[in-house]
Amino acid sequence: MTRPETAAEVFDALGTDYEHAFRNLAEQRAALTALAERLPAGATVLDLGSGTGRPTAEALAAAGCAVTGYDVAPKMVEIARAQVPAARFEVGDMRALAFEDGSWDAITAFFSMLQLPRADQDTMIGRMAAWLKPGGLLVFATVPADVDGVDIVFMGHPVRASSFTAEALKEKLRAAGLEIVREEEAMFVPDHPEAGPEPHVYLTARRPS
């Protein structure tokens, strides 16, 4: 069997092809608009798995937010820096990041944990909740599924994916002390010859003041 590629390998190879395939995610843009409307002027936003910088960092920076994005793929960071100069981007594995509790007004993680084992996703949800300021918001989006370490092909690349059902994710956010304030589910077909329909869930959760 072909060895699953790491997230850095996959997204270094895909580059802007990933942005093109997912450019029509209306639900993601709606979640970003709703987030920006809730944030104070100049809000600090941490974007985990920032990709090419579009649409997340670009939209939030345009709304006046101070956005810092991290991505494990150096090529994605290079593209994001060129495309969204109003935001800051760094190469980094989200699991290795460390911030003081209450550091961020908002955190976004759009489809960036699918190649993390479930145990790491669990840990990251707790850490993200702690990193939020009181009243801060987390926007988390993923492909909901009851899978742990399943081998699939994503846009022509062999990967190992893990996720949780939408209900399980909501319970994990609540268990981390967050209140879910917005949720949306959708079905999306990426614009790529080797991609099929996939369910998406978008959850916005708030750390109590």
C-alpha positions as CSV (number, residue, x, y, z in Angstrom):
1,M,0.0,0.0,0.0
2,T,1.2,3.5,-0.8
3,R,2.5,5.4,2.2
4,P,0.1,8.1,3.3
5,E,1.6,11.6,2.7
6,T,2.0,14.1,5.5
7,A,0.0,17.3,5.5
8,A,3.1,19.2,4.5
9,E,3.8,17.0,1.6
10,V,0.2,17.1,0.4
11,F,-0.3,20.8,0.6
12,D,3.2,21.7,-0.7
13,A,2.3,19.7,-3.8
14,L,-1.2,21.1,-4.2
15,G,-0.4,24.8,-3.6
16,T,-3.0,27.0,-5.3
17,D,-4.8,24.0,-6.8
18,Y,-6.3,23.6,-3.3
19,E,-7.5,27.2,-3.3
20,H,-9.0,26.7,-6.7
21,A,-10.8,23.5,-5.8
22,F,-12.4,25.0,-2.7
23,R,-12.9,28.6,-3.9
24,N,-16.7,28.4,-4.0
25,L,-17.2,27.5,-0.3
26,A,-20.2,29.8,0.4
27,E,-20.6,28.4,3.9
28,Q,-17.0,29.2,4.8
29,R,-17.4,32.8,3.6
30,A,-20.7,33.1,5.5
31,A,-19.0,31.9,8.7
32,L,-16.2,34.4,8.2
33,T,-18.7,37.3,7.7
34,A,-20.6,36.3,10.8
35,L,-17.3,36.1,12.8
36,A,-16.1,39.5,11.6
37,E,-19.4,41.0,12.6
38,R,-19.0,39.8,16.2
39,L,-15.4,40.9,16.7
40,P,-14.1,44.2,18.0
41,A,-12.1,46.6,15.8
42,G,-8.5,45.4,15.5
43,A,-9.3,42.0,16.9
44,T,-6.4,39.5,17.0
45,V,-7.1,36.3,15.1
46,L,-5.1,33.1,15.0
47,D,-5.7,31.1,11.8
48,L,-4.5,27.5,12.2
49,G,-3.9,25.8,8.9
50,S,-3.9,29.1,7.0
51,G,-3.2,27.6,3.5
52,T,-2.9,30.1,0.7
53,G,-4.4,32.9,2.9
54,R,-7.6,32.8,1.0
55,P,-10.4,33.2,1.9
56,T,-9.9,33.3,5.7
57,A,-6.9,35.6,6.4
58,E,-7.8,37.8,3.4
59,A,-11.4,38.3,4.5
60,L,-10.5,38.9,8.2
61,A,-7.7,41.3,7.4
62,A,-10.0,43.2,5.1
63,A,-12.4,43.5,8.0
64,G,-9.6,45.2,10.1
65,C,-8.5,42.1,12.1
66,A,-4.8,41.5,13.0
67,V,-4.4,38.0,11.6
68,T,-1.6,35.5,12.2
69,G,-1.6,32.3,10.3
70,Y,0.3,29.1,10.8
71,D,0.6,26.3,8.3
72,V,2.7,23.2,8.3
73,A,3.4,23.5,4.5
74,P,6.1,25.9,3.6
75,K,4.8,26.4,0.1
76,M,1.4,27.4,1.4
77,V,3.0,30.0,3.7
78,E,5.0,31.4,0.8
79,I,1.8,31.7,-1.3
80,A,-0.1,33.3,1.6
81,R,2.6,35.9,2.2
82,A,2.4,37.0,-1.4
83,Q,-1.4,36.9,-1.7
84,V,-2.3,38.5,1.7
85,P,0.4,40.9,2.7
86,A,-1.9,42.5,5.3
87,A,-1.6,39.3,7.5
88,R,1.3,37.5,9.0
89,F,2.1,33.9,8.2
90,E,4.6,31.4,9.7
91,V,5.5,27.8,9.1
92,G,4.5,25.7,12.1
93,D,2.7,22.6,13.2
94,M,-0.3,23.7,15.4
95,R,0.6,21.0,17.9
96,A,3.9,22.7,18.6
97,L,2.5,26.2,19.2
98,A,2.3,27.7,22.7
99,F,0.4,30.8,23.7
100,E,-0.7,32.2,27.0
101,D,-4.3,31.5,28.0
102,G,-6.5,34.3,26.9
103,S,-4.3,35.4,24.0
104,W,-6.6,35.7,21.1
105,D,-9.9,37.4,20.2
106,A,-10.7,34.6,17.7
107,I,-9.2,31.4,16.4
108,T,-10.1,29.8,13.0
109,A,-9.4,26.2,12.0
110,F,-11.0,25.4,8.6
111,F,-10.5,21.7,7.7
112,S,-6.9,21.8,9.1
113,M,-7.2,18.9,11.6
114,L,-8.3,16.1,9.3
115,Q,-4.8,14.6,9.1
116,L,-4.3,14.8,12.9
117,P,-5.0,11.7,14.9
118,R,-8.2,11.9,17.0
119,A,-6.1,12.2,20.3
120,D,-4.3,15.3,18.8
121,Q,-7.6,16.8,17.7
122,D,-9.0,16.4,21.2
123,T,-5.9,18.1,22.7
124,M,-6.1,20.9,20.2
125,I,-9.7,21.7,21.0
126,G,-8.9,22.1,24.6
127,R,-5.8,24.3,23.9
128,M,-7.7,26.5,21.5
129,A,-10.5,27.0,24.0
130,A,-7.8,28.1,26.6
131,W,-6.1,30.4,24.1
132,L,-9.3,32.5,23.6
133,K,-9.9,35.6,25.5
134,P,-13.1,35.7,27.6
135,G,-15.8,36.3,25.1
136,G,-13.5,35.1,22.3
137,L,-14.7,33.0,19.4
138,L,-13.5,29.8,17.8
139,V,-14.7,28.9,14.2
140,F,-14.0,25.2,13.5
141,A,-14.9,23.5,10.3
142,T,-14.2,19.9,9.2
143,V,-15.6,16.9,7.3
144,P,-17.7,15.2,10.0
145,A,-17.2,11.4,10.1
146,D,-16.7,8.6,12.6
147,V,-13.3,7.7,11.4
148,D,-9.9,7.3,13.1
149,G,-6.8,6.8,10.9
150,V,-8.6,5.8,7.7
151,D,-6.6,5.7,4.5
152,I,-8.2,7.8,1.7
153,V,-7.1,9.6,-1.5
154,F,-7.5,13.4,-1.4
155,M,-7.1,15.2,-4.7
156,G,-4.9,12.5,-5.9
157,H,-2.8,12.2,-2.8
158,P,-2.9,9.2,-0.3
159,V,-3.6,10.6,3.2
160,R,-4.6,9.2,6.6
161,A,-7.7,11.0,7.8
162,S,-9.4,11.2,11.2
163,S,-12.5,13.0,12.3
164,F,-15.6,13.0,14.5
165,T,-19.3,13.2,13.9
166,A,-20.9,16.7,14.1
167,E,-22.6,15.8,17.3
168,A,-19.4,14.4,18.9
169,L,-17.6,17.6,17.9
170,K,-20.2,19.8,19.5
171,E,-19.9,17.8,22.7
172,K,-16.1,18.2,22.7
173,L,-16.4,22.0,22.3
174,R,-18.9,22.1,25.1
175,A,-16.6,19.9,27.3
176,A,-13.8,22.4,26.6
177,G,-16.0,25.1,28.2
178,L,-17.3,26.7,25.0
179,E,-20.8,27.7,24.0
180,I,-21.9,27.0,20.5
181,V,-23.4,30.1,19.0
182,R,-23.6,29.2,15.3
183,E,-23.6,26.0,13.3
184,E,-24.1,25.1,9.7
185,E,-23.9,21.9,7.7
186,A,-23.5,21.6,3.9
187,M,-22.5,19.2,1.1
188,F,-19.7,20.4,-1.2
189,V,-18.1,19.1,-4.4
190,P,-14.5,20.5,-4.8
191,D,-13.6,21.7,-8.3
192,H,-11.1,18.9,-9.0
193,P,-11.3,15.8,-11.2
194,E,-10.2,13.5,-8.4
195,A,-12.5,14.9,-5.7
196,G,-16.0,13.7,-4.8
197,P,-18.8,15.2,-2.7
198,E,-18.0,15.7,0.9
199,P,-20.1,16.8,3.9
200,H,-18.9,19.9,5.8
201,V,-19.8,21.2,9.3
202,Y,-19.1,24.7,10.5
203,L,-19.2,25.4,14.2
204,T,-18.7,28.8,15.9
205,A,-18.2,28.5,19.7
206,R,-17.7,31.3,22.3
207,R,-15.6,31.2,25.5
208,P,-17.8,32.6,28.2
209,S,-16.9,36.1,29.6
